[in-house]
Amino acid sequence: MDVQMHGTPRRATWLWITLIAATLLTWGMGMIGATGTWAIAALATISFWKGAVIILDFMALRHAPLLWRALTMGWMILVWVVIAIAYIKGLAQ
């Protein structure tokens, strides 16, 4: 088994710690009642980054065939586009 192909235990641990930190950050933003476009943009950016890390590193798709990366990342992008459209339409009302 090629350890480098799917990353190292050190990288996985570092990514896991940053995922936990990002989760605590978004939780903290909710606890203080952060609102407004800047808060939504920050939450969306953090969430998108977390999804990408999970897909590429923890699902081990970083070095997978392009089709699998495109399908999984494309699905996440599609979901976020739909969320963004709903948010923007909600602002217009």
Secondary structure, 3 states (H helix, E strand, C coil): CCHHHHCCHHHHHHHHHHHHHHHHHHHHHHHHCCCCHHHHHHHHHHHHHHHHHHHHHHCCCCCCCHHHHHHHHHHHHHHHHHHHHHHHHHHHC
